[in-house]
Amino acid sequence: IHMIPADESAPPRREPIEERLARAPWQDFGIALAIAAAVTGLSLSIFDYTGYWAVALFYLLAVVFAATRLRRWPTLFLAAISAVLWDFLFIPPRFTFYITHFHDFMMFGAYFVIALVIGHLATQLREREESERRREERATALYRLTRALAASRDLDEALPKALMLIKESFQADSAVWLRDESGLSLHRASLFTPSSKDESVAVWAFQKKQAAGRSTDTLPDAESLNVPLVTGDRAEGVLTVRLSIPPTLEQRELLDAFAAQLALFVNKERALEESREAQIARQSQKLQKTLFDSVSHELKTPLAAMSATLQQPE
């Protein structure tokens, strides 16, 4: 098997969690109002040269631009308010909501419908693109983790790589607890030292094989999120992550996938270690038997000579 590493000179672009968080809804509505005000000011300044029909195109362009940046409802709000502003400020008679000519009324209705449809479709396209981008980021993060684990020789080499990938993907420090004879022990590759409360939560997560701690229904007052490393019906340890903000559903799914990959690797390493110990035990028993047979053979030779001498007639 030839393992050819990918080029690391241009790592994939990963945005931190804070940059991927959506803005508050009121901020999007504020931005929509600011866009409407800016387009209205521009249209008023050039209204004498363009006429009121051209103003509708400016508002429509603003709606399309907003749909690529804002949520669905702020975009639809901008489409509606732009139609109202266009009617009140530009369609004759100006500064009224009354429309004199039938063709102006038809154009207003067409503009209103077109603005809503374009805003909805553009927002839907943007949401789909963002969903695909987040899915690609998750796949890339999992690929980098599995590649790092596959290229590692043992736990001491793999765990530091895995914890650094978690730090890059989630902008959070993490620690690993591994099962031993006494229960759980903190691995030296951990990026921080959990508190005694986090340790108790980690022990609970290990025993119950369920996630516990921050952003969960179990012991949510803990400082960190504790995800058990489970393979089959056996827990191999616990992954403790100290997040600055609660994770989203997609981030939680990615963290669970990271924990599952780590659990498989730890389980594989334990199985290899047990296999190596069993092989050493078999070799020790074989060596012991060989040594015993050799000593027995060496002892039998002089004893046989002595026995033959004693059995000769005098």
Rosetta blueprint (number, residue, H / E / L):
1 I L
2 H L
3 M L
4 I L
5 P L
6 A L
7 D L
8 E L
9 S L
10 A L
11 P L
12 P L
13 R L
14 R L
15 E L
16 P L
17 I H
18 E H
19 E H
20 R H
21 L L
22 A L
23 R L
24 A L
25 P H
26 W H
27 Q H
28 D H
29 F H
30 G H
31 I H
32 A H
33 L H
34 A H
35 I H
36 A H
37 A H
38 A H
39 V H
40 T H
41 G H
42 L H
43 S H
44 L H
45 S H
46 I H
47 F H
48 D H
49 Y H
50 T H
51 G L
52 Y H
53 W H
54 A H
55 V H
56 A H
57 L H
58 F H
59 Y H
60 L H
61 L H
62 A H
63 V H
64 V H
65 F H
66 A H
67 A H
68 T L
69 R L
70 L L
71 R L
72 R H
73 W H
74 P H
75 T H
76 L H
77 F H
78 L H
79 A H
80 A H
81 I H
82 S H
83 A H
84 V H
85 L H
86 W H
87 D H
88 F H
89 L H
90 F L
91 I L
92 P L
93 P L
94 R L
95 F L
96 T L
97 F L
98 Y L
99 I L
100 T L
101 H L
102 F H
103 H H
104 D H
105 F H
106 M H
107 M H
108 F H
109 G H
110 A H
111 Y H
112 F H
113 V H
114 I H
115 A H
116 L H
117 V H
118 I H
119 G H
120 H H
121 L H
122 A H
123 T H
124 Q H
125 L H
126 R H
127 E H
128 R H
129 E H
130 E H
131 S H
132 E H
133 R H
134 R H
135 R H
136 E H
137 E H
138 R H
139 A H
140 T H
141 A H
142 L H
143 Y H
144 R H
145 L H
146 T H
147 R H
148 A H
149 L H
150 A H
151 A L
152 S L
153 R L
154 D L
155 L H
156 D H
157 E H
158 A H
159 L H
160 P H
161 K H
162 A H
163 L H
164 M H
165 L H
166 I H
167 K H
168 E H
169 S H
170 F H
171 Q L
172 A L
173 D E
174 S E
175 A E
176 V E
177 W E
178 L E
179 R E
180 D E
181 E L
182 S L
183 G E
184 L E
185 S E
186 L E
187 H L
188 R L
189 A L
190 S L
191 L L
192 F L
193 T L
194 P L
195 S L
196 S H
197 K H
198 D H
199 E H
200 S H
201 V H
202 A H
203 V H
204 W H
205 A H
206 F H
207 Q H
208 K H
209 K L
210 Q L
211 A L
212 A E
213 G E
214 R L
215 S L
216 T L
217 D L
218 T L
219 L L
220 P L
221 D L
222 A L
223 E L
224 S L
225 L E
226 N E
227 V E
228 P E
229 L E
230 V E
231 T E
232 G L
233 D L
234 R E
235 A E
236 E E
237 G E
238 V E
239 L E
240 T E
241 V E
242 R E
243 L L
244 S L
245 I L
246 P L
247 P L
248 T L
249 L H
250 E H
251 Q H
252 R H
253 E H
254 L H
255 L H
256 D H
257 A H
258 F H
259 A H
260 A H
261 Q H
262 L H
263 A H
264 L H
265 F H
266 V H
267 N H
268 K H
269 E H
270 R H
271 A H
272 L H
273 E H
274 E H
275 S H
276 R H
277 E H
278 A H
279 Q H
280 I H
281 A H
282 R H
283 Q H
284 S H
285 Q H
286 K H
287 L H
288 Q H
289 K H
290 T H
291 L H
292 F H
293 D H
294 S H
295 V H
296 S H
297 H H
298 E H
299 L H
300 K H
301 T H
302 P H
303 L H
304 A H
305 A H
306 M H
307 S H
308 A H
309 T H
310 L H
311 Q H
312 Q L
313 P L
314 E L
